[in-house]
Amino acid sequence: MGGLRRVDKACNMRPTAKSTDSTKKKELWKVFRKNRKELFAYTVRGEGEDEEEATISLLAYENHCREKDIHVMLEMR
């Protein structure tokens, strides 16, 4: 008679690490923060002439604060 055959697949599985694609090149980003909390960020590549000022103005309006409360930093990401 043909009995059931138990196959234990768990013994063949190996834990997989998260993929870290080292071929991706980092880019320069402008990061907008209020009280050390990141509000918004964009890449510097292709930035418009008045984009930073417009972004600060909009973020200040949306976060009910003054424009001088928004700090801009450059970061490689």
Phi, psi and omega per residue, in radians:
M1 nan 2.510 3.118
G2 -1.524 1.890 3.121
G3 -1.476 2.958 3.095
L4 -1.304 2.438 3.142
R5 -1.904 2.127 -3.106
R6 -1.534 2.247 3.115
V7 -1.995 2.121 3.135
D8 -1.733 1.711 -3.090
K9 -1.356 -0.374 -3.073
A10 -1.080 -0.519 -3.100
C11 -1.216 -0.357 -3.116
N12 -1.632 -0.132 -3.087
M13 -1.525 2.390 3.093
R14 -2.022 2.529 3.090
P15 -1.156 2.419 -3.136
T16 -1.879 2.385 3.108
A17 -1.433 2.732 3.064
K18 -1.105 2.464 3.140
S19 -1.250 2.216 3.032
T20 -2.053 1.849 -3.094
D21 -1.452 1.709 -3.101
S22 -1.338 -0.066 3.134
T23 -1.447 -0.285 3.126
K24 -1.247 2.317 3.113
K25 -1.575 2.446 3.111
K26 -1.330 2.629 3.135
E27 -2.097 2.798 3.074
L28 -1.463 2.226 -3.116
W29 -2.077 2.572 2.952
K30 -1.720 2.157 -3.084
V31 -2.003 2.248 -3.119
F32 -1.845 2.192 -3.080
R33 -2.281 2.661 2.970
K34 -2.302 2.147 -3.106
N35 0.926 0.799 3.118
R36 1.166 0.024 3.115
K37 -1.665 2.230 3.138
E38 -1.237 2.229 3.118
L39 -1.772 -0.634 -3.045
F40 -2.900 2.718 3.081
A41 -2.679 2.605 3.028
Y42 -2.583 2.815 3.125
T43 -1.341 2.575 3.139
V44 -1.267 -0.476 -3.140
R45 -1.041 2.147 3.101
G46 1.375 0.316 -3.127
E47 -1.189 2.398 3.112
G48 -1.328 2.904 -3.044
E49 -1.040 -0.830 -3.091
D50 -1.924 0.357 -3.045
E51 -1.112 -0.735 -3.128
E52 -1.078 -0.835 -3.122
E53 -1.101 -0.734 3.132
A54 -1.147 -0.670 3.126
T55 -1.158 -0.772 3.117
I56 -1.057 -0.782 3.139
S57 -1.057 -0.805 -3.137
L58 -1.152 -0.754 3.138
L59 -1.133 -0.664 3.099
A60 -1.109 -0.761 3.109
Y61 -1.086 -0.833 -3.091
E62 -1.167 -0.520 -3.079
N63 -1.790 0.177 3.070
H64 0.919 0.930 3.133
C65 -2.501 3.136 3.107
R66 -1.520 2.717 3.137
E67 -1.062 -0.575 -3.120
K68 -1.239 -0.208 3.078
D69 -1.407 -0.236 3.127
I70 -1.618 2.130 -3.134
H71 -1.894 2.459 -3.107
V72 -1.975 2.291 3.102
M73 -2.276 2.660 3.031
L74 -1.768 2.310 -3.134
E75 -2.404 2.572 3.000
M76 -1.570 2.215 3.129
R77 -2.313 nan nan
